Amino acid sequence: MRQKIVNGTVLTPFRTIRNGTVVIDNGQIMGIHEGAVDVPDAIEIDAQGQFVAPGFIDIHVHGGGGFDFMDSTKEAFLKIAELHARYGTTALVPTTLTAEKEDLLQTLDVYEQANRSNTQGASFLGMHLEGPYFALSQRGAQDPRYIRNPDPDEYEEILSHSSSIVRWSAAPELEGAIPFGQRLRQKGILVAIAHTDALYDDVLMAYENGYSLVTHLYSAMSGVTRRNAFRYAGVIESAFLLDLDVEIIGDGIHLPPPLLKLVYKIKGADRTALITDAMRAAGMPEGESTLGSLKNGLKVIVEDGVAKLPDRTAFAGSVATMNRLVRNMVQLADVPLLEAVRMASTTPARIMGVDHRKGSLAKGKDADIVLFDQDFTVGMTMVQGKIIYMTEDLT
């Protein structure tokens, strides 16, 4: 089936094409053109002046629409994918929370079932295990009952159980964390630094042994630390110094505008991925909610556009959507639109190793496309040429 998107402002990796045309055939982009082009038998989609951008790729997300991946049901996986597609996400990496081994194995099993049935939402790129190998002192909203050091017997069982794991986040200073990172890299799994009290030397050792990404920079990690009167660089400073990729929760709350600007100034759009880190309350009214599984998750309060622990001492995950993150980078951090879109598409695609087929509008890549207006309201979401969300204004 041929399609063409016309009358839009097309955002390519290198330039903005006003009144551009995107030609699609059999779920792939076949051409990007200036002005109108004749495509026989093509279904025409009128963008009505909206931006035509690569679909957003969320590489760290826990839930949305009232569901969490730790619910471990096929319905939860599919509903979350549908919810985030409404806000421009065309691909995502379902993310777990720290939990018992058996719960992680069950979630991995359900992922494989849901992946085969996922035709109405953002596509899945594989699973992200966030934990359980974390520093207790930097647990944030992770349940302390399940936090532990890397155990080869345990993680080897998990790795042999499922081939769907594409990234795993851990604290690199823990005993056994370096061999753990080496093992994951052998398996082709992305290893990320998270929920950690590591110092520079720990981070450097991790970087040299396979850790390549910093999970939600600034959240649940060490900064400059004093020990016996001497100052030491923490994970935040190490991330700026080393050629590590970083991901940030760009909701404007986890990181206020000055920190968004700082990360962009130092790391740039090519090293910074925008993530929602959204929990089940994304796309839902504010009020009480649950972080993690309904069976044994943590009760939280959603207010002020963010989830908080009940005593309000810490954030407990975001309720952001990807279009909101792009808008924030433009409006709060003064990032050019093309660069903000790159942080939500091209950069996460490269980090996850799928940039050969996703992450930008280019000939031969998947037709994962989002239309949005000047207010960053999504008008249409297309996954591999299939329209899975469209507003009435565009129909």
NUPA-575220 format. One record per residue (C-alpha): residue in three letters; x, y, z. Coordinates in nm, 2 decimals, decimal comma. Layout:
<pts>
{"Ala" {X Y Z}} ...
</pts>
This chain:
<pts>
{"Met" {0,00 0,00 0,00}} {"Arg" {0,13 0,34 -0,10}} {"Gln" {0,07 0,66 0,10}} {"Lys" {0,20 1,01 0,09}} {"Ile" {0,19 1,27 0,36}} {"Val" {0,15 1,62 0,21}} {"Asn" {0,12 1,98 0,31}} {"Gly" {0,34 1,94 0,62}} {"Thr" {0,67 2,09 0,76}} {"Val" {0,90 1,78 0,74}} {"Leu" {1,17 1,75 1,00}} {"Thr" {1,46 1,55 0,86}} {"Pro" {1,79 1,49 1,06}} {"Phe" {1,95 1,78 0,87}} {"Arg" {1,69 2,04 0,77}} {"Thr" {1,33 2,15 0,78}} {"Ile" {1,13 2,12 0,46}} {"Arg" {0,83 2,34 0,44}} {"Asn" {0,54 2,21 0,23}} {"Gly" {0,72 1,88 0,21}} {"Thr" {0,60 1,53 0,10}} {"Val" {0,68 1,20 0,26}} {"Val" {0,62 0,90 0,03}} {"Ile" {0,56 0,56 0,20}} {"Asp" {0,53 0,21 0,04}} {"Asn" {0,46 -0,11 0,23}} {"Gly" {0,54 0,04 0,57}} {"Gln" {0,87 0,20 0,47}} {"Ile" {0,97 0,55 0,37}} {"Met" {1,04 0,57 0,00}} {"Gly" {1,12 0,93 -0,04}} {"Ile" {1,13 1,28 0,12}} {"His" {1,05 1,56 -0,13}} {"Glu" {1,01 1,94 -0,15}} {"Gly" {0,67 2,04 -0,26}} {"Ala" {0,41 1,81 -0,42}} {"Val" {0,49 1,49 -0,61}} {"Asp" {0,27 1,26 -0,81}} {"Val" {0,25 0,91 -0,66}} {"Pro" {0,01 0,69 -0,85}} {"Asp" {-0,25 0,51 -0,64}} {"Ala" {-0,12 0,65 -0,32}} {"Ile" {-0,35 0,73 -0,02}} {"Glu" {-0,30 1,10 0,06}} {"Ile" {-0,28 1,22 0,42}} {"Asp" {-0,31 1,60 0,45}} {"Ala" {-0,09 1,72 0,74}} {"Gln" {-0,27 2,06 0,73}} {"Gly" {0,05 2,25 0,80}} {"Gln" {0,16 2,04 1,10}} {"Phe" {0,51 1,92 1,17}} {"Val" {0,59 1,58 1,02}} {"Ala" {0,86 1,42 1,24}} {"Pro" {1,01 1,08 1,31}} {"Gly" {0,81 0,89 1,57}} {"Phe" {0,93 0,93 1,93}} {"Ile" {1,12 0,64 2,09}} {"Asp" {1,09 0,61 2,47}} {"Ile" {1,37 0,38 2,59}} {"His" {1,26 0,40 2,96}} {"Val" {0,89 0,37 3,05}} {"His" {0,70 0,18 3,32}} {"Gly" {0,33 0,24 3,24}} {"Gly" {0,04 0,46 3,15}} {"Gly" {-0,33 0,47 3,11}} {"Gly" {-0,38 0,31 3,45}} {"Phe" {-0,15 0,01 3,37}} {"Asp" {0,21 -0,09 3,47}} {"Phe" {0,43 -0,34 3,29}} {"Met" {0,48 -0,50 3,64}} {"Asp" {0,11 -0,59 3,63}} {"Ser" {0,24 -0,88 3,42}} {"Thr" {-0,07 -0,90 3,20}} {"Lys" {-0,10 -0,89 2,82}} {"Glu" {-0,37 -0,63 2,85}} {"Ala" {-0,13 -0,40 3,05}} {"Phe" {0,14 -0,42 2,79}} {"Leu" {-0,10 -0,35 2,50}} {"Lys" {-0,29 -0,07 2,68}} {"Ile" {0,04 0,11 2,77}} {"Ala" {0,16 0,09 2,41}} {"Glu" {-0,18 0,24 2,29}} {"Leu" {-0,17 0,52 2,55}} {"His" {0,18 0,64 2,46}} {"Ala" {0,11 0,62 2,08}} {"Arg" {-0,16 0,89 2,13}} {"Tyr" {0,13 1,12 2,23}} {"Gly" {0,36 1,04 1,94}} {"Thr" {0,56 0,74 2,07}} {"Thr" {0,61 0,49 1,79}} {"Ala" {0,85 0,26 1,98}} {"Leu" {0,93 0,20 2,34}} {"Val" {1,13 -0,02 2,58}} {"Pro" {0,90 -0,16 2,86}} {"Thr" {1,08 -0,12 3,19}} {"Thr" {1,05 -0,33 3,51}} {"Leu" {1,10 -0,22 3,87}} {"Thr" {1,31 -0,39 4,14}} {"Ala" {1,13 -0,71 4,22}} {"Glu" {1,16 -1,07 4,32}} {"Lys" {1,32 -1,29 4,05}} {"Glu" {1,00 -1,48 3,99}} {"Asp" {0,81 -1,16 3,92}} {"Leu" {1,08 -1,05 3,67}} {"Leu" {1,06 -1,38 3,49}} {"Gln" {0,68 -1,36 3,47}} {"Thr" {0,70 -1,01 3,32}} {"Leu" {0,95 -1,13 3,06}} {"Asp" {0,72 -1,41 2,97}} {"Val" {0,42 -1,18 2,93}} {"Tyr" {0,63 -0,94 2,72}} {"Glu" {0,68 -1,21 2,46}} {"Gln" {0,31 -1,29 2,45}} {"Ala" {0,21 -0,92 2,42}} {"Asn" {0,48 -0,85 2,16}} {"Arg" {0,32 -1,09 1,92}} {"Ser" {-0,02 -0,92 1,96}} {"Asn" {0,09 -0,56 1,96}} {"Thr" {-0,07 -0,41 1,65}} {"Gln" {-0,26 -0,10 1,79}} {"Gly" {0,02 0,08 1,98}} {"Ala" {0,38 0,18 1,99}} {"Ser" {0,60 -0,12 1,89}} {"Phe" {0,82 -0,29 2,15}} {"Leu" {1,20 -0,29 2,12}} {"Gly" {1,27 -0,54 2,40}} {"Met" {1,27 -0,53 2,78}} {"His" {1,46 -0,30 3,02}} {"Leu" {1,53 -0,44 3,37}} {"Glu" {1,57 -0,15 3,61}} {"Gly" {1,72 -0,32 3,91}} {"Pro" {1,73 -0,51 4,14}} {"Tyr" {2,11 -0,45 4,17}} {"Phe" {2,11 -0,10 4,32}} {"Ala" {2,26 0,10 4,60}} {"Leu" {2,01 0,11 4,89}} {"Ser" {2,11 0,47 4,97}} {"Gln" {1,99 0,58 4,62}} {"Arg" {1,68 0,36 4,59}} {"Gly" {1,45 0,66 4,52}} {"Ala" {1,11 0,50 4,48}} {"Gln" {1,25 0,15 4,42}} {"Asp" {1,12 -0,10 4,68}} {"Pro" {1,40 -0,16 4,93}} {"Arg" {1,27 -0,51 5,01}} {"Tyr" {1,41 -0,63 4,68}} {"Ile" {1,73 -0,44 4,63}} {"Arg" {2,04 -0,66 4,63}} {"Asn" {2,39 -0,71 4,48}} {"Pro" {2,44 -0,89 4,15}} {"Asp" {2,42 -1,26 4,19}} {"Pro" {2,56 -1,46 3,89}} {"Asp" {2,33 -1,76 3,96}} {"Glu" {2,03 -1,53 3,95}} {"Tyr" {2,12 -1,32 3,65}} {"Glu" {2,24 -1,61 3,45}} {"Glu" {1,90 -1,78 3,51}} {"Ile" {1,72 -1,46 3,40}} {"Leu" {1,94 -1,43 3,09}} {"Ser" {1,88 -1,80 2,99}} {"His" {1,51 -1,76 3,05}} {"Ser" {1,45 -1,48 2,80}} {"Ser" {1,61 -1,34 2,49}} {"Ser" {1,40 -1,03 2,51}} {"Ile" {1,62 -0,82 2,74}} {"Val" {1,78 -0,53 2,56}} {"Arg" {1,91 -0,32 2,85}} {"Trp" {1,97 -0,35 3,22}} {"Ser" {2,03 -0,08 3,47}} {"Ala" {2,25 -0,13 3,78}} {"Ala" {2,48 0,04 4,03}} {"Pro" {2,84 -0,02 3,91}} {"Glu" {3,01 0,02 4,26}} {"Leu" {2,84 -0,29 4,40}} {"Glu" {3,03 -0,61 4,45}} {"Gly" {3,00 -0,82 4,14}} {"Ala" {2,88 -0,53 3,92}} {"Ile" {3,18 -0,52 3,69}} {"Pro" {3,16 -0,90 3,59}} {"Phe" {2,78 -0,85 3,56}} {"Gly" {2,84 -0,56 3,31}} {"Gln" {3,09 -0,76 3,11}} {"Arg" {2,85 -1,06 3,09}} {"Leu" {2,57 -0,84 2,96}} {"Arg" {2,79 -0,68 2,69}} {"Gln" {2,89 -1,03 2,58}} {"Lys" {2,52 -1,09 2,53}} {"Gly" {2,48 -0,77 2,33}} {"Ile" {2,27 -0,61 2,61}} {"Leu" {2,30 -0,24 2,68}} {"Val" {2,43 -0,18 3,04}} {"Ala" {2,33 0,14 3,22}} {"Ile" {2,44 0,31 3,54}} {"Ala" {2,15 0,38 3,78}} {"His" {2,04 0,43 4,14}} {"Thr" {2,41 0,45 4,25}} {"Asp" {2,65 0,62 4,49}} {"Ala" {2,95 0,55 4,26}} {"Leu" {3,25 0,79 4,25}} {"Tyr" {3,44 0,88 3,94}} {"Asp" {3,68 0,58 3,96}} {"Asp" {3,38 0,35 3,99}} {"Val" {3,22 0,50 3,69}} {"Leu" {3,54 0,50 3,49}} {"Met" {3,58 0,13 3,57}} {"Ala" {3,22 0,06 3,46}} {"Tyr" {3,27 0,26 3,14}} {"Glu" {3,58 0,05 3,06}} {"Asn" {3,38 -0,26 3,12}} {"Gly" {3,06 -0,21 2,91}} {"Tyr" {2,85 0,04 3,09}} {"Ser" {2,76 0,30 2,82}} {"Leu" {2,45 0,49 2,94}} {"Val" {2,35 0,68 3,25}} {"Thr" {1,98 0,61 3,35}} {"His" {1,78 0,93 3,43}} {"Leu" {2,07 1,16 3,49}} {"Tyr" {2,05 1,35 3,82}} {"Ser" {1,78 1,12 3,96}} {"Ala" {1,90 0,87 4,23}} {"Met" {2,27 0,92 4,18}} {"Ser" {2,57 1,08 4,34}} {"Gly" {2,71 1,42 4,27}} {"Val" {3,01 1,59 4,43}} {"Thr" {3,08 1,40 4,75}} {"Arg" {3,30 1,48 5,05}} {"Arg" {3,47 1,20 5,23}} {"Asn" {3,73 1,27 5,50}} {"Ala" {3,73 1,63 5,40}} {"Phe" {3,83 1,55 5,03}} {"Arg" {3,59 1,61 4,74}} {"Tyr" {3,51 1,34 4,49}} {"Ala" {3,33 1,36 4,16}} {"Gly" {3,01 1,16 4,15}} {"Val" {2,82 1,00 3,87}} {"Ile" {2,67 1,33 3,75}} {"Glu" {3,02 1,48 3,70}} {"Ser" {3,15 1,16 3,55}} {"Ala" {2,87 1,15 3,30}} {"Phe" {2,97 1,50 3,18}} {"Leu" {3,34 1,41 3,17}} {"Leu" {3,32 1,07 2,99}} {"Asp" {3,17 0,98 2,65}} {"Leu" {2,87 0,82 2,81}} {"Asp" {2,52 0,86 2,67}} {"Val" {2,27 1,00 2,91}} {"Glu" {1,89 1,00 2,94}} {"Ile" {1,69 1,26 3,11}} {"Ile" {1,33 1,29 3,23}} {"Gly" {1,25 1,62 3,06}} {"Asp" {0,92 1,68 3,24}} {"Gly" {1,05 2,01 3,37}} {"Ile" {1,00 1,88 3,73}} {"His" {1,25 1,60 3,78}} {"Leu" {1,49 1,84 3,61}} {"Pro" {1,41 2,22 3,63}} {"Pro" {1,49 2,43 3,32}} {"Pro" {1,85 2,53 3,43}} {"Leu" {1,95 2,17 3,45}} {"Leu" {1,78 2,08 3,12}} {"Lys" {1,99 2,36 2,97}} {"Leu" {2,31 2,24 3,14}} {"Val" {2,27 1,89 3,01}} {"Tyr" {2,20 2,01 2,66}} {"Lys" {2,50 2,25 2,67}} {"Ile" {2,74 1,98 2,79}} {"Lys" {2,62 1,66 2,63}} {"Gly" {2,43 1,79 2,33}} {"Ala" {2,14 1,63 2,14}} {"Asp" {2,35 1,35 2,01}} {"Arg" {2,44 1,22 2,35}} {"Thr" {2,11 1,29 2,53}} {"Ala" {1,79 1,09 2,50}} {"Leu" {1,46 1,21 2,63}} {"Ile" {1,26 0,96 2,84}} {"Thr" {0,93 0,97 3,01}} {"Asp" {1,01 0,72 3,29}} {"Ala" {0,62 0,73 3,31}} {"Met" {0,43 0,52 3,56}} {"Arg" {0,07 0,40 3,54}} {"Ala" {-0,08 0,74 3,60}} {"Ala" {0,04 0,89 3,27}} {"Gly" {-0,26 1,00 3,08}} {"Met" {-0,48 0,97 3,39}} {"Pro" {-0,63 1,23 3,63}} {"Glu" {-0,42 1,33 3,93}} {"Gly" {-0,48 1,16 4,27}} {"Glu" {-0,37 0,84 4,44}} {"Ser" {-0,20 0,57 4,23}} {"Thr" {0,04 0,27 4,26}} {"Leu" {0,40 0,25 4,14}} {"Gly" {0,47 -0,10 4,01}} {"Ser" {0,25 -0,40 4,04}} {"Leu" {-0,10 -0,36 4,19}} {"Lys" {-0,02 -0,68 4,39}} {"Asn" {0,28 -0,54 4,58}} {"Gly" {0,36 -0,20 4,44}} {"Leu" {0,41 0,13 4,63}} {"Lys" {0,12 0,37 4,69}} {"Val" {0,20 0,72 4,55}} {"Ile" {0,03 1,05 4,51}} {"Val" {0,01 1,22 4,17}} {"Glu" {0,01 1,60 4,20}} {"Asp" {0,18 1,90 4,04}} {"Gly" {0,23 1,69 3,73}} {"Val" {0,45 1,43 3,89}} {"Ala" {0,42 1,12 4,11}} {"Lys" {0,54 1,15 4,47}} {"Leu" {0,60 0,92 4,76}} {"Pro" {0,31 0,95 5,02}} {"Asp" {0,53 1,15 5,25}} {"Arg" {0,63 1,38 4,96}} {"Thr" {1,01 1,33 5,03}} {"Ala" {1,09 1,21 4,68}} {"Phe" {0,95 1,18 4,33}} {"Ala" {0,81 0,84 4,24}} {"Gly" {0,82 0,85 3,86}} {"Ser" {0,68 1,08 3,60}} {"Val" {0,35 1,11 3,43}} {"Ala" {0,50 1,27 3,12}} {"Thr" {0,44 1,18 2,76}} {"Met" {0,70 1,22 2,49}} {"Asn" {0,54 1,52 2,31}} {"Arg" {0,55 1,70 2,64}} {"Leu" {0,92 1,64 2,67}} {"Val" {1,00 1,77 2,33}} {"Arg" {0,79 2,08 2,40}} {"Asn" {0,97 2,14 2,73}} {"Met" {1,31 2,12 2,57}} {"Val" {1,20 2,38 2,31}} {"Gln" {1,00 2,61 2,55}} {"Leu" {1,19 2,57 2,88}} {"Ala" {1,55 2,49 2,77}} {"Asp" {1,56 2,70 2,45}} {"Val" {1,66 2,39 2,24}} {"Pro" {1,60 2,43 1,86}} {"Leu" {1,31 2,21 1,74}} {"Leu" {1,52 1,98 1,52}} {"Glu" {1,76 1,91 1,81}} {"Ala" {1,47 1,85 2,06}} {"Val" {1,31 1,60 1,81}} {"Arg" {1,65 1,43 1,77}} {"Met" {1,67 1,38 2,14}} {"Ala" {1,34 1,20 2,12}} {"Ser" {1,40 0,99 1,81}} {"Thr" {1,74 0,97 1,64}} {"Thr" {1,95 0,96 1,96}} {"Pro" {1,74 0,69 2,15}} {"Ala" {1,74 0,49 1,82}} {"Arg" {2,12 0,49 1,81}} {"Ile" {2,15 0,41 2,18}} {"Met" {1,93 0,11 2,14}} {"Gly" {2,10 0,00 1,82}} {"Val" {1,79 0,04 1,59}} {"Asp" {1,90 0,35 1,41}} {"His" {1,94 0,16 1,08}} {"Arg" {1,56 0,13 1,07}} {"Lys" {1,41 0,38 1,30}} {"Gly" {1,47 0,73 1,45}} {"Ser" {1,47 0,96 1,15}} {"Leu" {1,28 1,04 0,83}} {"Ala" {1,50 0,88 0,57}} {"Lys" {1,46 0,66 0,26}} {"Gly" {1,44 0,29 0,35}} {"Lys" {1,36 0,34 0,72}} {"Asp" {1,04 0,23 0,89}} {"Ala" {0,75 0,47 0,84}} {"Asp" {0,73 0,55 1,21}} {"Ile" {0,59 0,91 1,19}} {"Val" {0,42 1,16 1,41}} {"Leu" {0,23 1,48 1,32}} {"Phe" {0,21 1,76 1,58}} {"Asp" {0,11 2,12 1,58}} {"Gln" {0,27 2,44 1,71}} {"Asp" {0,15 2,35 2,06}} {"Phe" {0,31 2,00 2,03}} {"Thr" {-0,04 1,84 2,03}} {"Val" {-0,02 1,51 1,84}} {"Gly" {-0,25 1,49 1,53}} {"Met" {-0,14 1,15 1,40}} {"Thr" {0,08 0,86 1,49}} {"Met" {0,19 0,61 1,23}} {"Val" {0,38 0,28 1,31}} {"Gln" {0,54 0,11 1,01}} {"Gly" {0,30 0,28 0,78}} {"Lys" {-0,01 0,19 0,98}} {"Ile" {-0,21 0,48 1,13}} {"Ile" {-0,27 0,39 1,49}} {"Tyr" {-0,39 0,73 1,61}} {"Met" {-0,55 1,02 1,43}} {"Thr" {-0,75 1,32 1,56}} {"Glu" {-1,08 1,40 1,40}} {"Asp" {-0,94 1,72 1,26}} {"Leu" {-0,71 1,52 1,02}} {"Thr" {-0,96 1,25 0,92}} 
</pts>
